[in-house]
Amino acid sequence: GEAFIGYHLSGHTAVALGEPIGPPDSCVAVARAFAEFCDLNGWAFCYHQVTSEGRALLTGVGLSSLKIGEEAIIDLESFSLAGKSFKHIRN
């Protein structure tokens, strides 16, 4: 009762945005309970956009991680779509 996981069911997959929220010991317990809950319902589950601390917590309970991208940072003052190589984006 001290930690929770916010998730949305997409098909047969429970997608949690971020890691469990709460005190560390409770987060470990709720991560294990969430895995069991999903298993009992026949769902796959995943965590999306976890922090490095969340990654450590989730790998500590036996899950593996997969990096799927990074945030792009663009300098808007110098950004341009001019030129032949960006023609397909402009259209």
JOUR-V393620 format. One line per field, one symbol per residue. burial: 1 if it has 16 or more other C-alpha atoms within 10 Angstrom, else 0. A space follows every 10 residues. Layout:
burial: ???
//
This chain:
burial: 0011101000 0001110111 1000011111 1001100000 0010101101 0001101100 0000000000 0000000000 0000000000 0
//
